[in-house]
Amino acid sequence: MTKEVIYSSNAPEPIGPYSQAVKAGNMLFVSGQIAINKSSGEMITATIAEETEQVLKNLSEILLAANMDFSHVVKCTIFLKDMNNFPKVNEMYGKRFSSLPPARETVEVSRLPKDVNVEISCIAVG
């Protein structure tokens, strides 16, 4: 099995010793993304909807770097700082996965990197 690091210059740089994504065979494992706007370097946290949309944009850019898109995603994990944000996050998420949505879990955690409100990781198959 081959292992390849996937990198998108259109997504935020990793903030630790990890890769944006790793492709193993036909599977892509995308690291958790937070709402950093790559072009400005700013955190997008004005509303949970805007924050979630930025997270999904970052995931999309990494998927594109691996010649994939959201239709290839088979599993997502959503980490929320506050489960009260679940309805709005779920609404934004649903716009990207309107048909044949992947398996998923959503968990509330006490703290996320850079004190963001949402982080999402995914697994895709191409």
C-alpha positions as CSV (number, residue, x, y, z in Angstrom):
1,M,0.0,0.0,0.0
2,T,1.2,3.4,-0.9
3,K,1.0,6.4,1.5
4,E,0.9,9.9,0.1
5,V,0.7,13.3,1.9
6,I,-1.9,15.5,0.3
7,Y,-1.4,19.3,0.5
8,S,-3.5,22.2,-0.7
9,S,-2.0,25.7,-0.8
10,N,-5.7,26.9,-0.7
11,A,-6.3,25.5,2.8
12,P,-4.7,26.5,6.1
13,E,-1.3,25.3,7.0
14,P,-1.3,22.6,9.7
15,I,-0.8,24.1,13.2
16,G,1.1,21.1,14.4
17,P,3.1,18.0,13.3
18,Y,0.5,16.6,11.0
19,S,-0.5,16.6,7.4
20,Q,-3.7,18.2,5.9
21,A,-4.5,14.8,4.6
22,V,-2.9,11.4,3.9
23,K,-4.0,9.2,1.0
24,A,-3.5,5.4,1.6
25,G,-4.5,3.3,-1.4
26,N,-7.8,4.8,-2.5
27,M,-8.7,6.2,0.9
28,L,-8.1,9.8,2.0
29,F,-7.9,10.8,5.6
30,V,-8.4,14.5,6.1
31,S,-7.3,16.0,9.3
32,G,-9.7,18.1,11.4
33,Q,-10.2,21.6,9.9
34,I,-11.1,24.7,11.7
35,A,-12.3,28.1,10.4
36,I,-9.0,29.7,9.3
37,N,-9.3,31.7,6.1
38,K,-6.2,30.8,4.2
39,S,-6.0,34.1,2.2
40,S,-6.4,36.4,5.2
41,G,-5.1,34.2,8.0
42,E,-8.1,35.3,10.0
43,M,-10.3,33.1,12.1
44,I,-13.9,33.2,10.9
45,T,-16.0,33.0,14.1
46,A,-18.5,35.8,13.8
47,T,-21.4,33.3,13.6
48,I,-21.5,29.5,13.9
49,A,-22.9,29.4,10.3
50,E,-19.9,31.4,8.9
51,E,-17.5,29.4,11.0
52,T,-18.9,26.1,9.8
53,E,-18.9,27.3,6.2
54,Q,-15.2,28.2,6.4
55,V,-14.5,24.8,7.8
56,L,-16.3,23.1,5.0
57,K,-14.4,25.3,2.4
58,N,-11.1,24.2,3.9
59,L,-12.2,20.5,3.7
60,S,-13.3,21.1,0.1
61,E,-9.9,22.5,-0.9
62,I,-8.1,19.5,0.6
63,L,-10.4,17.1,-1.1
64,L,-9.8,18.9,-4.4
65,A,-6.1,18.6,-4.0
66,A,-6.7,14.8,-3.9
67,N,-8.9,15.0,-7.0
68,M,-12.0,14.4,-4.9
69,D,-15.0,16.3,-3.6
70,F,-17.8,15.8,-1.0
71,S,-19.4,13.0,-3.0
72,H,-16.3,10.9,-2.2
73,V,-16.7,11.4,1.6
74,V,-17.8,8.3,3.5
75,K,-17.3,9.4,7.1
76,C,-17.2,12.7,9.0
77,T,-16.5,13.6,12.6
78,I,-17.8,16.9,13.9
79,F,-16.4,18.3,17.2
80,L,-18.5,21.1,18.8
81,K,-17.6,23.2,21.7
82,D,-21.3,23.7,22.5
83,M,-24.0,21.2,21.4
84,N,-26.5,24.0,21.3
85,N,-24.8,25.0,18.0
86,F,-25.7,21.6,16.5
87,P,-28.8,22.7,14.6
88,K,-27.0,25.5,12.7
89,V,-23.9,23.4,12.0
90,N,-26.1,20.5,10.8
91,E,-27.9,22.9,8.5
92,M,-24.6,24.2,6.9
93,Y,-23.2,20.6,6.8
94,G,-26.4,19.4,5.1
95,K,-25.9,21.8,2.2
96,R,-22.7,20.0,1.3
97,F,-24.2,16.5,1.7
98,S,-27.7,16.8,0.4
99,S,-27.9,13.3,-1.1
100,L,-26.3,10.1,0.0
101,P,-24.7,11.7,3.1
102,P,-21.8,10.0,4.8
103,A,-21.7,8.2,8.1
104,R,-21.0,10.7,10.9
105,E,-20.8,11.4,14.6
106,T,-21.0,14.7,16.4
107,V,-19.5,15.1,19.8
108,E,-19.3,18.0,22.3
109,V,-15.8,18.6,23.6
110,S,-14.5,21.0,26.2
111,R,-12.0,22.8,24.0
112,L,-10.8,22.9,20.4
113,P,-7.6,24.3,18.8
114,K,-7.5,28.1,18.9
115,D,-10.7,28.1,21.0
116,V,-12.9,27.6,17.9
117,N,-16.5,26.4,18.1
118,V,-16.4,23.6,15.4
119,E,-13.8,21.3,13.9
120,I,-14.6,18.7,11.2
121,S,-12.5,15.8,9.8
122,C,-13.4,13.3,7.1
123,I,-12.5,10.1,5.3
124,A,-13.1,9.9,1.6
125,V,-12.7,7.1,-0.9
126,G,-11.8,7.6,-4.6
